[in-house]
Amino acid sequence: MDRLRIGLIGWGTVGSAAGELIADGPLPLTVACIAVRNPERPGLPKGIPVVAPEEALTADVVVELAGGLEGPRSWARAALDRGVPYVTANKALLGSASVGGGTPMIETTQHMAATGSIARIRGVVNATTTYILSAMGRGESYDDALSEAQAAGYAEADPSFDVDGHDAAQKLAILASVAWGRWRPEADVTARGIVEQPVAPGTIVRLVADATPDELTVGPRILDPLDPLSVTEGVESMLELAMRDGSTVRVSGPGAGGPVTAGAVYADLARLVNGERPILFSRG
């Protein structure tokens, strides 16, 4: 099989990890070119052309890990209009690598949705806030916990997207869309972040995403130690699907860090190599 040429847009924490995995992994893939906002930035690999994003769209597959909406939206449309697969971890655009990272949340929801029997979605889906709230539960201040998360690579320099609840809200909207078969935007989610949330030492507080077909919410919750979601610690995430027959399906795993998300991107590329082109939900 000929190697698929990858046009990689973005060379940050996740982009560089994905590029290394594409170069060294077992799939028949090669990074044909890289597009970044600053072509003079240090750390770019030698021997791979650095191009404008529009040029990356001429590859066999586009992998976009730049984030944001306006640029990526136009790139995605242009690539798909040409019949070029577009793999992304950008929640604003959708992609299985954008929800859960090392936890198969979209895949599990998709499989259970095939039965038409998901009654409720509940989960701890933002690893940055879990890391911070875990540390606060051990007695650390919010500022110290955030600094630790940033130093460990689990929080951005500007953490507002995570700590204000937008990341979890977008993930919940995607999961609800998959679960109930119609597109749900972030605007459908009532969300509150963790910035002003007090956490008494010894208390388990997590940013909980909760959805039924009629209501989607995200906010910090004090969890009982017997609540299955209370076991999340550090960067672990967990998704709980309550089924209409009374049963419950849970998946958990790491939800932050460049290698984790890059691995999820690589799994999407493996599906492309195997000829899969899934449609998760309709816009109706």
PyMOL commands that set and color helices and strands:
alter all, ss='L'
color gray80, all
select helices_A, chain A and resi 13-24+53-56+70-81+96-98+105-113+127-137+142-151+160-163+166-180+186-188+228-231+258-273
alter helices_A, ss='H'
color red, helices_A
select strands_A, chain A and resi 4-9+29-35+50-51+61-64+86-88+118-124+189-191+205-211+216-222+236-243+248-254
alter strands_A, ss='S'
color yellow, strands_A
deselect
rebuild
show_as cartoon
